[in-house]
Amino acid sequence: MAERMLKFTTVARRTPEKRAAEERSGDFHEIYADFIDAKATEQAARCSQCGVPFCQTHCPLHNNIPDWLRMTAEGRIQEAYELSEATSSMPEVCGRICPQDRLCEGNCVIEQSGHGTVTIGSVERYLADKAWEMGWVKPLVAGPDRGQSVGIIGAGPAGLSAAELLREQGYAVTVYDRHDRAGGLLIYGIPGFKLEKDVVERRTRRLADGGVVFRLNFEAGRDATLPELRAQHDAVLIATGVYAARDLVAPGAGSAGVVPALDYLIASNKKTFGDDVPAYDSGELNAEGKDVVVVGGGDTAMDCVRTAIRQGATSVTCLYRRDKANMPGSMREVSNAEEEGVVFEWLAAPRAVMGEASGVTGVRAIRMRLGAPDASGRQSPEEIDGGDFDRPAQLVIKALGFEPESLPELFSAPDLKVTRWGTVKADVRHQMTNLDGVFAAGDIVRGASLVVWAIKDGRDAADAMHKYLQAKGAAISIAAE
């Protein structure tokens, strides 16, 4: 039955049911239940159908949110899904892991009026999951063969989004990735309690079934240099993401038991696949029975603390040098972590890692306060004299963010231009690097960012590469005449 719109004054905001903390903290399954059909239509009907939809303008993909909410409320579920998919390559992924509180939902007009935002992310997830269940997700159909090929380095969200659109245009597409499964951080960097892996794998299977070739366990630079890949393809897209961990600068930071966040998360995710992971089995990358300290305040830090809880850590403490209000991670994830038993030490920074020959034994931290704003207007943390305190730890996880690897060196492409931060320089409009036919997209251009931005960049890069390849093909035809 169709719902009338603008019901935000009479219908309260409701999110899908969340499993109790004591139940969910023992496994890696997603913590939110699915919306039932009636609840999804009811919640979609809360939309105020704004003339200027700030939810849409604050979505990096500019999803047509008001219209697919209206279609959902009217019971036109398949149409609503098709509209959501028109601008997004992975709506079911974005519905699960986008920080909606900072993007679409955070800018919802009825949220500003005090009525509580529309549950946009939950409805988006509902639509996509319903589409897979009902068979509405169509197979990837390649366009007429253009006789041109594209190589994509990186099987993360940017690379996969570009691969889909380019294959639909009729190009032969090969995706290269260093890991043994496609998906990048969607597979190995994000835990299953936020994004179960079959959600990603069904998307990559769709691409493979549509003719996208995946060459996995392939290390660009080791197995083929960038010049060699350029010789094999008419265009190349660099979509590697950023994987180099920022280091912890403190005495003892090199001790055994101090590990990078991504190494820790990859080991955990591989274990959930049933893989043989010696570093996990040895305890090196396993929190079971240990006091764990995670240093950092972003979403990766939240993934680490919540993973440690599920592995059976004795205690889990998160150190963040600013206060809760300034934390870069999703407040929803912070709340989930607190429910599951994580202790947050706000305004605290590591001063030293304490240890013995056998490994780390604890972290000495210092209390901080927020001082004068820096050049960006953000308050800078300052140490408080005499504010030292200790926390026991047999495992310390560095979740301080990621930097680009040195791609000119790694890819044997010294002419590839990068910024002073190490990200690849790409033309803002065309996304091409200084090397003809070599494009770049995602975190390797913008720095560590959100999955939704990577999807947008991948789609934009595909459009730019299509125009480039069309022009290249036309030039070759003219030269042959």
Phi, psi and omega in degrees: 000133182291144177258147171283152181275181178059037183269015184294339180279341183243341181245124181283154175296133176223132174260164176301153180301142179248133179297147180299147184303317183293334178280311187286335184288357178259003180212176182251020177281157179301147188268344182259137174285168176280151168293139166280161186305313184297321181289323179295315179293322179296313182291324177296328181290351177286345183300138182272359177053054184302147173292323174243096187281101181293335176300318182288317182290336179264007172268124180306328180273355183054044177303143181278069190296312182302321183289319180283341170291318179297317179297321179296315179298329181274000180082010180268066192292316180296318177297320179298317178298313183299325177290321179293324181284341183298333182244359184224132179281342184215065183298327180290333176284312179298322179298335181269318193241356175296143173280075184303332180295340178256349185243253187297307183292325180294342180247012178296133184298320182287341171294319180293334181272359176092009182266355181090129185298156169293142181279070187298312182299318181293323177291320178300314178298316179303312182300314183291316180296322177296322180296318177294318181297320185270356180079022180278345179282111186282150175300153175285121181248120180286144175286177178305137184301125181267351181074019178232150182237154180233136173251131180240122180263105180119120182256035175272191185299324179293313181295318181293320179296318178294320181300318181299310183292322180290324177294320177298334178277355176099012178272149169283122187240127174240127179252126180254136178211144183288338183271171182270358176224145177280151178133342179060224182292341176297328179269311190254346183257338183251125182293158182296336180290346173257327185209099180293145194289334179293338177296321178282317186296327179292330175291316181291327176296321178299319178294315180297318178296334179272004174104000174288129182266128178252125173248099185266169188054032183249118182259109176298129186103320177271308183272337173195136178282166176299316176302323179292321178292324177297324179290333182276335188235158177282338175205153181229138175246126174267114181222051188282341190074187179237123189240346183284122184284138171291140187271157174270120182260098180193150176304135179085003183293344179267008183293154173298134183103354173257116190230151175289147183301317185292321176301318181295314182290321178298317179299317180295316181293322176297322180295322179292338174280350183089013180286159173279117183232089184305321182293333175283313183296329180283347182097351182300318181241040182224128185271358186304126177073014185243154165278127186242135172240126177250128181255117180142166185225013181265189181295328177295321176299319179295321177299321182291313183295321182285330174292318180298321176302315183289336177278355177091034177296147177292317176209152178226123180237136176250124176259125176225133191282348174249183181272176184299321182297334182260007182291131182285339181288165180295132177296331176297319180289323176299315179299316178298319180294318178298318178299327184274357173108009177285137177262126178257127172255093178286155179051053180213139181225147179292135178254328179197151172257124182264145182193176177234183181300330183278346179144186184290146178238344181180176178233129171266124183241168181231136176290145182237165168223159179271123182261215183292147178296148176274192184298333180275354182094357180274137181290137182269135178286141178232145179289147175259123180303133179075014183266021181290144171207158184246148173228133177292145179199130170252356175214124178241126184248125180270109179238061188258009180106178186230150177238160177290149168284164180280089186294322177304321178284314184296321184267003185054046181228071185298341181278349180292122184275137177232163178280177179292345176268356179093355177285155182286134176282124178223143178301129185299323184277318188253350179060021175268142175282187178287349178267127183302127177082003178251118182250167179214147183205156175086206186299332182292346175257312187266353186088171183305124185212203186266154177301320183297325176291322178297318178299314179299314181297321179296318178293319178295320179296321179299318178298316181294320180292323178300314179296318179298314184290326174299313180295320180296316179296320179295320179296320180294320179298317179296319181294332183280342183283000000 
